[in-house]
Amino acid sequence: MKFTKKNINLTAIIKKFMDLNTRQLGNYLLLPVSVVFYLLSLVRKFLYRIGLLSTYHFDVAVVVVGNITVGGSGKTPIVMALVKHFKQQGKKVGVVSRGYGGTHTQGSLLVGQNTLASLSGDEPLLIATQSDVLVMVNKNRAQAVRDLITQYQPDIIISDDGLQHYAMGRAVEIVVVDGKRRFGNGFFLPAGALRESVARLKSVDFVINNGAQQAGEYPSKLTPKSFINLSTGVVQPLDFFEKTVCHAVAGIGHPQRFFDTLSELGVLVEPHAFSDHYAFTEKELSFVQDYPIIMSAKDCVKCRQFATQQMWYLYSEADLSDDFLTKLDAKL
């Protein structure tokens, strides 16, 4: 795996040299650092609880969709499913994000169709372009919420991630759990994947299980819908690449899940895994073998500037249970 200066970060380095889902020597060596991380997180939460650090509350309901681990758990498709749900109710929806992987650092940025992924980050651009919704990026999510309310008067705001951003008040907390990997090796960062204790799940409003069944958790599944050509916009059915050798490109938190999905659709996969939020270049996707290139929706927004007719992405939607949506509406 090659890490460029632009993409390098502590979590990526750790993932490169150890598996956060297992307990190896490297994980144990980092346990003292994990203890410090855990204690600092407890102190931080305590300071918010007693009011020494301020939490900003809003007149508009904020729904946080987050997790207690690092890495991809499937939050963004669920955010997009919630946007669709609330828009069907006639509500004006806004989304806030810190814009991870983007270069924007000062103030709030409203993400539009022509925004560069390198500026906003890939997930905010994906949400804005595929859901046609207001997306505001700011490292300070509370400020992003205030700016959305002041400038656009939404009826409801969804925060893509931000469970640990306690400065931002919220009406509802939703935690997304990877149904297969769950909580990794059970250690806190950097020895493991945990940002917060598993006990945190007891205090949130809903826990969504992405890809499996678990008592007390609402099931969700990412369902493929079609293949879409990145250059022309042509839509093809799911059997279009059946028995066809294709380059599968994934710069997401759990690339193997994407590769497995393509294999289940009959694609003969040549896998190319990159680090999460990887900033692709045209050269990196110029493969010797002239096979079709299939990527995830999150990755495709970073390749629009050099898209060719060989490039496709798999369009998928997160299915949410009627029971969950009914209870969520009641909570709001």
N, C-alpha and C positions, 0 to 999 in steps of 0.2 A: 504494500500500500504506500502510495506517495502522498506526503502532506506538503502542500505549498505554504509559504509564509502567511498567505492570506487566510488559509483555512485552519491553521494550527491552533489548538487550544488544549487545555489540560485534559479534558474528558477524552478528546480524540487520541492523545498520546497514550493515556491509560488503556483505552480500548485496543490500541495497536499492540501493546506488549502484554496484555493479560485479558482474560475473559472475565467480565464482571458477573457472569452467571455461574462461575465455579470458584472454588476456594483453593488457590494455588499459593506457592510460597510468596510470590509478589504481593498477593492480596493481604496475607498476614503481616508482611513487613510494613505495609501502609496502615495497619490498624491504629497505631498511635496518632497518626494524622487524622484518621476517621473519628477518633474520640474527640479531638480538638474541634473538628467540624461539627460534630453532634452537640457538644457543649455550647459552642457559639450560636448554633441555631436555636437552642433552648433559651439562651439569654436574650436573643433577638425577639423571640416570640413573647417572652415575659415582659420585655420593655414595651411592646405594643399593648399587651394586656393591661398593664398598669398605667398606660397613657403617657409614658415618657417619650415614646415615638408615636407620631400622629397617624391615625387612619382617616382617610377622607371619605365621607359618605355623600351619596348623590340622590337626587330626586328621581332619576331614572334607574330602573332595576338593572343590575350588572350580574350576568351569569358567567362564572369562571369555569372553564373546562381545562383541567390540569392533570398532573400526575404526581406521584411521590418518588419517581425514579427518573434517571436520565435516559436518553435514548428514545427511539420512536415507540410510542404505545398506540398510535392511531388517533391522536386528538384532533388533528386538522380536518379529516373527513367528517368527524362527528360535529365539529363546529359548523361545517358547511351544511350538514343535515339539519342542524338546529336553525340556521339562517333560513333555509327553505321552509321549515315548519312554521316559523314566526311570520315569514313573508306571506305564506298562504292564509294567515289570519288577518292580513291587511296591515301588519305592523311595519313601521319603518325601523330597520335594523342597522346597527352599527357594530363593528368589530374592532377590538384593539389588540395590538401585538407589540412586543419589544423589537421585532424585526431582526431576530437572530441571524447572523451571517451577512447582514447588510451593512453598508458603510455609513448610513445616515445616523448622525449622533446628536445633532442640535435641534431641540424643539420637536414639534409634531409634523409628520409627513402624511398627507392624504394620498393613498395609493390608488393609482388609476391604471387604465388599460395600457398606457404607454410608459409606465414606470419601469425602470430597469431593476431586475431582480438583484443585481449587485448593490443597488442603493437601498431597497426596501427589505431585502431578504426574500427567500423563495416562497415561504408559506403565506405571508401577507399578500404577495402578488397572485398566488394561486387562488386564494379566497376571493380577492377582488375581481379577478377576471372570470372565474367560473361561476361565482355566485352573484355577480353584479350587485355588490353591497358596499357600503361605506367602510373602508378599512383605514384606521389611523395608527401609525407607527410612532412609538416614542419609547425610549429606554425607561422613562418614568410612566408606567401604565396609568397611574392615577391622573397625570396631566393629560394623557391621551383621551381618557374618559371625559375630563372637563372640557377639552377642546371640541370633542365630538358633540357634546351637549350644547355648548355655546354656539357653535357654528352651524350645526345641522339638525338639532332637536330630534334625535331618534327616540323611538318609543321603548326600545330595549337595546342593551349593549352586551355583546358576548366577548369575553376575554379568551383569546387563544393562548393557553398556558397562563401562568400568573398565580397559581395556587399559593405560592410562597411570597407573593408580592403583597404583604399585609398592609402597606400604605393605601392600597386600593380597597375600598369597601365593596361588599358584594351581597346580593340578595340570595344567591344560590351557588353552592359549590358542587361541581361534578368532577369526580376523579375517574380517569380512564386507566384501566389495568390491562396490560398485555396478557391475553389468555394463556399463552404458552410459556412465556418467560417469567411472568408474575413479577417478583421482586428481586430477581437476580440471585446473588449468593447470600443475601440477607445482611450484608455489610453496608455501612454508610460510605459516602464519598470520602476519599478517592479509592478506598479498598473495595468498594462495591458500588452498586447503582442507586442506592437509596439517598434521596434528598431529605426525607422525613421518615419518622417511625411508621411502621404499618398500623400502629394504633391511631394514627391520624385519620384513617378511613372511618373510624367510629364517629368522628365529629362532622363529616361532610354530609351533604344532603342525598347524593346519589353516587353509586359506584357502577360504572359501566365496564363490563368485561368484553374486551375486543377479541373475538375469535374462539371463545369457549363458554362453558356453562359453569357457574359457581353459585352456591347458595348465598342469597343476600345480595347478589349483583345482577344488574340488568344486562342481558345479552345484546351484543351488537356484532354485525358481520359486514365486512367490506365486500360488496358485491360488484364484480365486473359487469360493465354494460356494453362497451364497444371499444374498438380501436379507432383513433382519430389521427389523421395525418397532420404532422406539425406544420408542414409547409402549405398545404392546400386546404386543410380543414375537412377533407373527405372523410366520411364515417363508414366504417366497415363492421360487419357482425363479428361475434366472438370466435367463430370458426374460420375466420379469414386466413389465419396463419397456421392452421392445423397441419401438422406434418411438414412444416417449413422451418428450416434452420434460420434462427434470428439471433442477432446480438441483443442481449438483455442488459440494459444499463440501469444501475440503481445507486444513487447517492442519498440514501435514506437511512433511518435508524436501524432497520432490520432488513437488509437487502434480500436475504434468503427467502423471506416470506413472499416478496415480489416474484422471485425466480420460481418458487413453487407454484404460485398462482398461474404463471404463464405455462408451466409444464402441465398443470391440470387442464388447461385450455388446448392442449395438444401441440403447443409450440416446442420445437427442438431447440433448447436454450443453450446459447453460448454466453455464460454469465460474465459480467464485468461489474464488480462491486467497488464502490468508492465510499469515502467517509461521508457522514451525514452533512447535508447542506453544501456539498462539494460544488465549487465553481468550475464548471466544465469549460474547456476551450474547444474550438473547432478541430484542432489537430488531434486531441485525445479521442474524438469520436470518428476519426478518419481511419477506419479499420482496413486491414489488407484484404480480408474477405468481404466481398460486396453483398453481404446479407442485409436484409431489413434490420433497422435498429428500433427496438421497442424500449421505452423508458416509462417511468412513473409520471403521473401528472405533476408532482412536485418538482421533478427534475426538468420537465419539458419547458417550464417557464424561464429557465436559465439558458435555454438553447434557441430561443426564438430568433436571435440576431443572425444566426448562421444555419438555420433550419434548411434541410433538403427534403426532397420527396422520399428519401429512404428512411426518414425519421417518423416514428409513430409513438403515441402514448396510449396507455391503457386507461380509459375513463371508467371510474368506479364510484359507487355511492355507498355510504354507510347506512345500513338498515337499523332503525331504532324501534323498539317495541312500543306498541300502542299504550301499554300499561305505563311505561316510563313517561311517555309524552303527556298522558293524562295527569299523572301525578306532578309532573313538572309544571304544567299549566296551573294546577291547583295551588302549587307552592307560590307561584307568582301572583 
